[in-house]
Amino acid sequence: MVKAALVVAMLGMLALPSLASAQYLIVLKNGRQIQVQSYREEGAMIKFSGLGGEIAIAKDQVQNIRRANESDAKGPGLVLERLPETPVTPVTQPPAPPQARAPSASSQDTPKQGAAEEEKAYREKIKDLNLRLKELRDRYSLITRGNQGDEPQFFTTEEAFKGHQEDLLSRLRDAQNRQQGLATGGAAGSPPLSLDPPPAYSPKQKELSDLRAQIGQLETERQRLLDEMKAKNFDTASLIVD
């Protein structure tokens, strides 16, 4: 209370007779009027310049603040110098949400193009597998029959007859090794020490066993790709090779 009284007393002592340049009139609840060029609100205080510095008055002591004119000077007042304008932060409107665009013809075609490219990739893989299978089958036929191709022919040479025998023995060796849980073909080692060891492979029998294994792996991989294509409704009729 003492501090407030001192502020009011100082304002009364410094009252100036000319009020023409005042812009705002601060009316206190005790009836006193203070005319200022500008003011600002800071928390619970009203602040303005005067008396060589800044004066702060609690908002609960202020009755109202309004524009000043000559008819407002109903009591002792104080004309104070203008405060620097407080910069006002502009209120920015949030950007408008982007409007959904109708899908263009090119974007509608993208799924079809992607499916076409995927089908093409499948076809390239299967064509490569078919070429490798043909090469291995021709090599196998040349060793076991003395000729290439899928059509069976009579054995016309001694070499072709021996190749046929080696093929039969190679298949028998595979069955014997598998029965005892042993590796086959080129991966088979020396027969283990046992009461009934399987006979050893000859070099030609190992070669034929490995060729059959490679052909079987390629056929399994090709069938897997064909099944995937069928599940995706891709055309496989032209890719099936016996």
C-alpha positions in Angstrom: 0.0 0.0 0.0 2.8 2.4 0.8 4.5 1.7 -2.5 1.3 2.3 -4.4 0.7 5.5 -2.6 4.2 6.7 -3.4 3.7 5.9 -7.1 0.4 7.8 -7.2 2.0 10.8 -5.4 4.9 10.9 -7.8 2.4 10.8 -10.7 0.5 13.7 -9.2 3.7 15.7 -8.7 4.8 15.2 -12.3 1.4 16.1 -13.9 1.8 18.4 -16.9 -0.8 21.0 -17.9 -0.6 20.1 -21.7 -2.4 16.9 -22.5 -2.9 17.4 -26.2 -0.2 14.9 -27.3 -1.5 12.0 -25.1 -2.9 9.0 -27.0 -4.3 6.8 -24.3 -6.0 7.5 -21.0 -5.5 5.0 -18.1 -8.2 5.5 -15.5 -7.4 4.1 -12.1 -9.9 2.8 -9.6 -9.1 5.6 -7.2 -10.2 8.1 -9.8 -6.8 9.3 -11.0 -6.2 9.5 -14.8 -2.9 8.9 -16.5 -2.4 10.0 -20.1 0.3 8.2 -22.0 1.5 8.0 -25.6 1.5 4.2 -25.5 1.5 1.3 -23.1 1.8 -2.5 -23.0 0.6 -5.4 -20.9 3.0 -7.7 -19.3 1.6 -10.5 -17.2 -0.5 -8.8 -14.4 1.0 -5.4 -15.0 0.4 -2.4 -17.3 3.7 -0.7 -18.2 4.5 2.6 -19.8 7.4 5.1 -19.9 7.6 8.1 -17.6 9.7 9.8 -15.0 12.9 9.0 -16.9 12.2 5.2 -16.9 9.4 2.7 -17.0 6.4 2.6 -14.6 4.3 -0.4 -13.9 0.8 -0.5 -12.4 -1.0 -3.6 -11.4 -4.0 -4.4 -13.6 -6.2 -4.8 -10.5 -5.7 -1.0 -9.9 -6.8 0.0 -13.4 -10.5 0.6 -14.1 -10.2 1.0 -17.8 -7.9 2.3 -20.7 -9.3 4.3 -23.6 -8.3 6.7 -26.3 -7.5 10.2 -24.9 -9.0 13.5 -26.0 -9.5 16.9 -24.4 -12.9 16.0 -22.9 -11.4 13.1 -21.0 -9.3 15.3 -18.8 -11.5 15.3 -15.8 -8.8 15.2 -13.2 -5.1 15.6 -12.7 -3.2 13.6 -15.3 0.3 12.9 -16.5 1.5 13.2 -20.1 4.2 10.7 -20.7 6.6 10.2 -23.6 5.8 7.6 -26.2 7.1 4.1 -25.7 8.8 2.2 -28.5 6.3 0.2 -30.4 6.3 -3.4 -29.4 6.6 -5.6 -32.5 3.5 -7.5 -33.2 4.0 -11.1 -34.4 1.8 -11.6 -37.4 -0.7 -14.4 -37.2 -0.1 -16.9 -40.0 -2.9 -18.9 -41.3 -2.1 -22.7 -41.6 -1.6 -23.7 -45.2 -4.6 -25.2 -46.9 -4.4 -28.9 -47.2 -3.5 -30.1 -50.7 -6.4 -31.1 -52.8 -6.4 -34.7 -53.8 -5.7 -35.1 -57.5 -7.5 -37.5 -59.7 -5.2 -40.3 -60.7 -3.8 -39.7 -64.2 -3.8 -42.2 -66.9 -0.1 -43.0 -66.5 -0.6 -43.7 -62.7 -3.5 -46.0 -63.5 -1.3 -47.9 -65.9 1.5 -48.4 -63.4 0.2 -51.6 -61.8 -0.3 -53.2 -65.3 3.2 -52.2 -66.3 4.6 -53.6 -63.1 2.9 -56.9 -63.7 4.1 -57.0 -67.2 7.7 -56.4 -66.2 7.4 -59.0 -63.4 6.1 -61.6 -65.9 8.9 -60.8 -68.3 11.5 -61.4 -65.6 9.9 -64.8 -64.8 10.1 -65.7 -68.5 13.7 -64.7 -68.8 14.6 -66.9 -65.8 12.7 -69.9 -67.1 14.2 -69.6 -70.6 17.7 -69.6 -69.0 16.8 -72.7 -67.0 15.5 -74.4 -70.2 18.8 -73.7 -72.0 20.9 -75.1 -69.2 18.7 -78.1 -68.9 19.0 -78.8 -72.6 22.8 -78.6 -72.4 23.0 -81.0 -69.5 20.5 -83.5 -71.0 22.4 -83.5 -74.3 25.6 -84.2 -72.5 24.0 -87.0 -70.5 22.5 -88.5 -73.7 25.8 -88.4 -75.5 27.5 -90.3 -72.6 24.8 -92.9 -72.1 23.5 -93.4 -75.7 26.1 -92.0 -78.0 23.7 -89.4 -79.4 21.9 -86.3 -78.4 18.2 -85.4 -78.2 15.2 -86.8 -76.5 14.4 -89.5 -79.0 15.8 -92.9 -78.0 18.0 -94.7 -80.5 19.6 -98.1 -80.7 23.1 -98.5 -79.4 25.2 -98.7 -82.6 28.7 -98.5 -81.1 30.6 -100.3 -78.3 31.2 -96.9 -76.6 27.4 -96.2 -76.5 26.8 -99.7 -75.0 29.4 -99.1 -72.3 27.9 -95.7 -71.5 24.5 -97.4 -71.0 26.0 -99.9 -68.6 27.8 -97.1 -66.6 24.5 -95.3 -66.3 22.7 -98.3 -64.8 25.6 -98.9 -62.4 25.7 -95.2 -61.4 22.0 -95.3 -60.5 22.6 -98.5 -58.5 25.5 -96.9 -56.6 23.3 -93.8 -55.8 20.6 -96.1 -54.4 23.1 -98.1 -52.3 24.8 -95.0 -50.8 21.5 -93.3 -50.0 20.3 -96.4 -48.3 23.3 -96.1 -45.9 23.0 -92.3 -45.6 26.1 -91.6 -47.6 26.9 -88.9 -50.2 26.5 -89.7 -53.8 28.4 -89.0 -57.0 31.4 -86.7 -56.8 30.7 -86.0 -53.1 31.1 -89.7 -52.2 34.3 -90.7 -50.6 35.9 -94.0 -50.1 33.5 -96.7 -48.9 33.3 -96.7 -45.1 34.6 -99.6 -43.0 31.5 -101.7 -42.4 30.2 -105.2 -42.8 28.4 -104.3 -46.0 30.0 -101.2 -47.6 28.6 -100.0 -50.9 30.8 -100.5 -54.0 32.9 -97.5 -55.1 31.9 -95.3 -58.0 34.0 -95.3 -61.2 34.9 -91.8 -62.5 32.2 -92.2 -65.2 29.6 -93.3 -62.7 30.4 -90.2 -60.5 30.0 -87.9 -63.5 26.7 -89.4 -64.5 25.4 -89.2 -60.9 26.4 -85.5 -60.7 24.7 -84.8 -64.0 21.5 -86.3 -62.8 21.6 -84.3 -59.6 22.2 -81.0 -61.5 19.3 -81.8 -63.9 17.0 -82.6 -60.9 17.9 -79.3 -59.2 17.2 -77.2 -62.3 13.9 -79.0 -62.9 12.8 -78.3 -59.3 13.7 -74.6 -59.7 11.9 -74.3 -63.0 8.8 -75.9 -61.6 8.9 -73.6 -58.6 8.9 -70.5 -60.9 6.1 -72.0 -63.1 4.0 -72.5 -60.0 4.6 -68.9 -58.9 3.6 -67.6 -62.3 0.4 -69.7 -62.3 -0.5 -68.3 -58.8 -0.1 -64.8 -60.3 -2.2 -65.6 -63.4 0.7 -65.3 -65.8 0.8 -67.3 -69.0 3.0 -70.3 -68.8 1.8 -72.4 -71.7 4.8 -71.5 -73.9 7.3 -72.1 -71.2 6.6 -75.7 -70.3 9.2 -77.9 -71.9 9.3 -81.7 -71.4 
